[in-house]
Amino acid sequence: MLQDISSGTEEATTKKKLAEAKGAEMGEQSKVIAVEKKDAEDALAEALPALEAARLALDDLDKSDVTEIRFVIQAANHQLIAEERVEKNWFERR
């Protein structure tokens, strides 16, 4: 019977040590998580005003603004194509 008690005590002591080690490991992980959480919250707080400003800018756009932007993009693309063709012809003639 004493042997059973001694064996049980040893087993309990071993489990207690494992639990303490896990607790210390979890404490360290909690510190890392707290730092990462603060960094993420800071980044979010920094990004939210820009997101809100972008949302408000989109609300101010109307259809004619979008059409004008598309026209400018198409004109720029056509200009790039023309420049590439002129450059290609120039190199071919040299």
N, C-alpha and C positions, 0 to 999 in steps of 0.2 A: 504494500500500500504506500509506503514512503517512497518507493521507487516510482510509482505512478505519479505521485505528487511532484517529485523532483523532475520527472520527465515533462509533466504539464507546465511546471514553472519555467523550465528551459525553453519550451516551445512558446510560451507566452512572452518571455523575455526577448526571444528572437523576433517574434511578430511585432513587439513594441518597438524594437530598434528599426525594423523595416518601415514601420508606420512613421516613426520620427524622421527617418531619412526621406521618405516620400513627402512628408510635411515640409521639410526644409527645401526640397526640390520645387514643390508647388509654390512656396513663398518666393523663391527666386524667379520662377516663371511669372508670378503675379506682378513682380516689380517690372519685368520686361514688358509685360502686357500693358501695364499702366503707362509706361513711357511711350509705347507705340500708339496707345489710344490717344494720349495727349497730342502726339505729332499729327495723327490723323484728324483730330478735332481742329487743330490749328490750321492745317491745310484746307479743311472744309470751310472754316471761317474766312479764310483768305479768298477762296474761290466763289463763295456765295454772292458777294457784291457784283462780281463780274458776270455771273450767271443771271442775276436779276437785271443788270443793265442790258445784257443781250436780249433778254425776254422783252423788256420795255422797248428796245429798238425794233424788234420784230413786230411788236404791236403797232408801232408808228408807220411801218411800211404799208404802202398800198400797191395795187396792181401795176400802176404806171411806173413805180420805182423798180419793181421786179423786171418789167419789160425793158426798162432802160439799162439795167445791169446786164441782162442777157444780150442786148444789142452791143454793149461795150465789149463784152467777152467775145462775141462772134467777130466783131471788127478786129480785135486784137489777134484772134486766131487766123483770120484772113491775112492780116499784115504779116504774121510770122510765116505763113505758107508762101506768100509772095517774096519775102526776103530770102527764104531758103531756095526758091527757084532762081532768083537773080544770082545768088551766090553760087549755086550749082552751075548755071550757065557761064558765069564769069570764070570759074575754075576750068570748065571744059574748053573755053576759048583760049586759055593761056597756054 
